[in-house]
Structure formats: C-alpha cells, structure tokens
Amino acid sequence: MQRKPAKSPGQHGQHGQHGRPRLAPQQVRIIGGEWKRRLLPVLDALGLRPTPDRVRETVFNWINHQVGGDWDEVDCLDLFAGSGALGFEAASRGARSVVMLDFHGPAVRQLELNKETLKAANVSALRGDAFAVARDMALRGQRFDVIFLDPPYQQDFVAKALPLCVDLLKEGGMVYVEAEFALPEGADVPDWLAPWEQIRADKAGMVYYHLLKLHENKA
C-alpha cells in the first residue's frame, strides 16, 4: 500500500468511508493472527493510506481459504508496501516470509521500526523501484505464493506491474490487486490482464479489490 491521492479532510467526516470511527491516520491495526489488535505507527505522509480494516479482513479470509490455512508454507511479496498493512497482516498470520518493498526511504525506515517492535523475523523491508526489483527477483528465480499489488493510484501502475508478477508466482500462487477502478472482465479485458482469472472481487467505498490467479494454460 502506497501513496494515493489525498482526500479532503471533510470528505468522510470523522467516521471514515465505512461509517465507523477511524483510527488516527498515523496508525494501522493488525486484524488477525499473532499480533491481532496491535497498533502500528504509520508514516504521516500525504496520501499514504493503509488498506481499510474491513477490506483486509475480507481479503485475508479469501487468501486463507486458498492456502487452506497453511500460512507457514506461504511466501509473500508486497511490491508497494507503504504502511505495511498488508505485509504485517500476512506475517501476523504466520507467513513463512514476507518481503516488503517501497521506494520511499522514510516509509521503509518506518517498516523496519515496526518489524523490530514486533520482533518479526519473517519480515524483510527493502527500498527500491518496484518494477526493477521485480524483474531482478524473477531473473534470480525468486518465487512467491502471494503477491500484494496496491500501488499509487492514477499512474497506470497495475497495468505495468501485473505482467511482471507472472514470472514471480509459484504454481498456484495468487496476486491481490487493489485499485481505484474495477478490473475489466469479458470482452473488455486488455492484454496485460488476459493471462489472469479473477477468483474474487469486491468494492468498499472507493476501493476496488481483487484476488487473481493465472489461467491454468498460462501458469
């Protein structure tokens, strides 16, 4: 999760887009697992917004069903980590490894501090360009079971990053995509989305979120 266009302070009032009180924007709550209910500080940067609690709860229910609850065999990559909400959630649930990547130095330092606070040995935080690092990882043969793809909005990053995920997934792996638009289906599917099947998809407020797997003949 990374920087997104800022909303005006009064857009949702004090109750957030889902009609319930929000945490201060500088905190994220872990929803489940070993660190359930723990609050982690988030860098106070313009547009840096963690994936909402309700969305994360739904998404991790989807993923948990796909992995059969066997998180100790799951390797995760978060290409646009931002607040780390998705990566730390996966780590809390027992993922074998979680690699969190962000281009913004202060955000990465906050991820490292949160890792130290939680004593999260299964987490590593890296600074770098998502596209370059993804290509390098693929060339080195690194593969993941779950890739979180929640890039900055309005920069066409989903279309640019999703094709790179093809060579980063293990067999049967999945990609979570969060965007400001619904991914097209049917006859409207663009080339960059053609190899993918939408396993689940939903919408909460202005957030569209999807769980994708490669079509079997593309894996």
Secondary structure, 3 states (H helix, E strand, C coil): CCECCCCCCCCCCCCCCCCCCCCCCCEEECCCCCCCCCEEECCCCCCECCCCHHHHHHHHHHHHHHHCCCHHHCEEEECCCCCCHHHHHHHHCCCCEEEEEECCHHHHHHHHHHHHHHCCCCEEEEECCHHHHHHHHHHCCCCEEEEEECCCCCCCHHHHHHHHHCCCEEEEEEEEEEECCCCCCHHHCCHHHCCEEEEEEEEECCEEEEEEEECCCCC
